[in-house]
Amino acid sequence: MVKVLGVLIKEIVQTQFIVKTKIHVNQHHVRSNKTKNTDLPVITIKQGRKNTYCNEVEILGPSRIVYCGNGDEKPLLSCGARVVIETESEIKIIS
């Protein structure tokens, strides 16, 4: 037992939050790379508030592809993405 602030505590339970990772293709970067001969990363990986940009990613476990529907539905992400890959698995950024 541990005494914290005058209270005896038998056990401290640690809560771990699993952040759902959302992966989508940035079509604006794909077009820019083609028309302006640039090399912008076309894949965006969103984990909570953090964004990571790359050109290849490996999902090391289960995932699913989600489409929000036709134009009447709200986009899945604030950037306007309507198709995303969702996973709670570990990911490996290749490039």
Beta strands, then each sheet from edge to edge (+ up, - down):
strand 1: 2-4
strand 2: 7-9
strand 3: 21-25
strand 4: 43-47
strand 5: 50-54
strand 6: 57-59
strand 7: 64-67
strand 8: 83-87
strand 9: 91-93
sheet 1: 1+ 2-
sheet 2: 5+ 4- 3+ 8- 7+
sheet 3: 6+ 9-
end
